[in-house]
Amino acid sequence: MSSSAHFPFHGLRMYQFKKHLELSLDMGAQFNCWLGSNGSGKTNAMDAIHYLCLTKSFFHHTDALSIHHDCAEASIRGWGVAGDYPFEILVQLKRGGKKVVKYNEKEWERLADHIGKHPAVMIAPQDGVLITEGSEERRKWMDSMISQVDKDYLHSLIRYHHLLTQRNALLKQKGKNVAAEELESYDWMMKQPAEEIHHKREEWTHALSVYFAKILQTISSQQDIGELTFQHDFQGDFIIQRADHLAKDIALERTTTGPHKDDIDFLLNGYSLKKHGSQGQIKSYLLALKLAQYQMMERQGVQSPILMVDDIYDRLDAQRVQHLLLWLKDNIQGQVIITDTDVSRVPLHLQSLGIEPKIITF
């Protein structure tokens, strides 16, 4: 790719980050293959890119786990060109200290302000939690996807959860002695962000379904039909709905309705994916879901996201990998990073498609 707008990262440097005491990598303009045995550190390096784009790890919620054993701090530096402008991102982690993210040497006061500067989509074996775990995992995925291209949505999300925490604390603190007027004052403040979140999630799920269904058919050789259904409790007027659930909220000492209860139902050939999907079908479903996310973000964002595919052969046969790589070649404009434990099979697949990837062996 010659367009610098599609070439976010030229290089990456990690210092005391996870297993890497110090490592610098050069990155190719489009396809990058990071190859090596399990435990060699290729997934750690991919997570460093995730930090640079989203200010946090893809794999865990505690930054201390990203600092090399017995070290007090870690840092990740990434640089490149976005459009016509060079950029450098620095993430600094300290045990027991504040996480710092700098963009071109200027520290962000709020980490949320960095979200969307360099959109990213991560595909990994851990995506299985979207199916096996509860609705919170699916909401987090949806929120990360939309927030990267819609600042208003991110601000509504932050405001809603701030107010939700306060409302729940009030219910917990006062129990049956809480006044309805106190709760209603929170409900009026939550109304606007709640409605914004609901409408955006519904809109995105509907649009995502179209891309998703087409991609799943391609990857599965036209064998599987997938559907996404947005599940919510939003019924007409937000204030009236909250009033109808007031007694239940007080009895349970928590807020029982609202966007924090939303979910997405995954169907495969008309049946529950979780109950009826094989391992290969589930993996293909998740791949299609993430690639549809990429297409949605690309069509609404200002630049092509970076796409990361960790352990590409995890639960996929050679034919499905071939379909996947062909789809990536035909549809992805931005930078792609693929990891594999075999040092030759992905490069050979790509070369058979006329692609010469940048190869790094760990």
Secondary structure, 3 states (H helix, E strand, C coil): CCCHHHCCCCEEEEEEECCEEEEEEECCCCEEEEECCCCCCHHHHHHHHHHHHHCCCCCCCCHHHHECCCCCEEEEEEEEEECCEEEEEEEEEECCCCCEEEECCEECCCHHHHCCCCCEEEECHHHHHHHHCCHHHHHHHHHHHHHCCCHHHHHHHHHHHHHHHHHHHHHHHHHHHCCHHHHHHHHHHHHHHHHHHHHHHHHHHHHHHHHHHHHHHHHCCCCCCEEEEEECCCCCCHHHHHHHCHHHHHHHCCCCCCHHHCEEEEEECCEEHHHHCCHHHHHHHHHHHHHHHHHHHHHHCCCCCEEEECCCCCCCCHHHHHHHHHHHHHHCCCCEEEEECCCCHHHHHHHHCCCCCEEEEC
